[in-house]
Amino acid sequence: MAPSNFLVNDHLRRFSRYNYSEELYALVTIPEGADHSSETGKFATVRRATHRATGIQYAAKFIRRRRRAAEQNREIQHEIAVLLKCAGSGRVVKLHEVFEAGLDVVLVLELAAGGELQRVLEGDECLNEPEAKRAMRQILDGLSFLHERRIVHLDLKPQNLLLAHEGSCEDVKLCDFGISRVLEPGVEVRELIGTPDYVAPEVLSYEPISLATDIWSVGVLTYVLLTGYSPFGSADKQQTYLNISKCALSFDPDLFEDVSSIAIDFITSALVVDPRKRPSVRDLLEHPWISSKVNILPALEFSTTAEIINANEPTSNNSIHHQRKSSTTNTSCVSHHGTPKPQRKAFSSAESMNGNSFGDSPVHTHEECSYSFRDEEQTIVFCEHESMMCK
């Protein structure tokens, strides 16, 4: 990794030179599951902290300096620097101060009383369309602020989105910039990095990362917020990667019966395999679903196989694939072999692919992006031919 992809400067070092003292902050330990302010991950713990002098509550994020026997000081300093650089955005969680505490670095952050957006999706819940639209507008505003500064987040997911108020999506903030990167002109960034369900095809094929890599995650995130399900997720990680590489995407009527066709268009516009052909974040902010320049269209009417074939003639044997109905009530993604794979719920997981290999089996790429719309009798898939590689 080139040093230019990390933000580290003298101001940052001065900002984080002080030792943490419990005389300044009182830490509160909350029983697991009762509150968002005491969360434990693989390499960080977040606890509610009250400033003793002012009584103001913050979130104290304790980050381990070493992970798997490797120093993480540069990565931690980079995350701090990104937070400082984004201090002018109301859509990025605010950094108050930084301390050193033995083996940890402590980031004292703005407290988001509503916790992670992931909490809304737990227990068979999802957002209704107006709520999802409102949340995505705010997320795109925050992402636009990052992209204007050539910062790519690379880990957009409900766990990294915070709600300022309990039970409300009126104020959503981006957080966790640990694997974000700064894109410098003429410098290519190629890394196996991100969360499996949300990672873009170019990451899997080890092609250059770009601002468009976040756009793919926006499409996945929108699908998850509207349905509570992962569009490409499978019980098998390798199958998940293959679903992503093939862009095997389904819109089951059971999940999308109350979702407008223009919302589905927003999802499919972001989930384009070739990153060069994806819209920018500004384009997505101008999309009719987000900008409200047009009225919300009715929910998608799922056509029969014959109707879709007639509407898209001429067709070829390679552009249409007939799927069988899944034996479960869940929606199905088209697998690498054309057989539906049971789709699973989107769930909270600290698991990531950062720095890990994909096993012995290579990740194959394809030149088609398949979208399927299922009716009660059968499923039809139509393909848009896109290049898998960013050349």
ZIHUCOR-V367897 format. One record per helix or strand of 2 or more residues. SS is the DSSP state (h for helix, s for strand). FROM is the first residue (numbers start at 0). TO is the last residue. If there is no record, write none. Layout:
# ZIHUCOR-V367897
ss=SS from=FROM to=TO
ss=SS from=FROM to=TO
This chain:
# ZIHUCOR-V367897
ss=h from=2 to=4
ss=h from=9 to=14
ss=s from=24 to=27
ss=s from=37 to=39
ss=s from=43 to=50
ss=s from=56 to=63
ss=s from=65 to=66
ss=s from=69 to=70
ss=h from=72 to=84
ss=s from=94 to=100
ss=s from=103 to=109
ss=s from=114 to=115
ss=h from=117 to=120
ss=h from=128 to=147
ss=s from=150 to=151
ss=h from=157 to=159
ss=s from=160 to=162
ss=s from=171 to=173
ss=s from=180 to=181
ss=h from=195 to=197
ss=h from=200 to=203
ss=h from=211 to=226
ss=h from=236 to=245
ss=s from=247 to=251
ss=h from=252 to=255
ss=h from=260 to=269
ss=h from=274 to=276
ss=h from=280 to=284
ss=h from=287 to=290
ss=h from=304 to=310
ss=s from=319 to=322
ss=s from=331 to=333
ss=s from=339 to=341
ss=s from=367 to=373
ss=s from=378 to=384
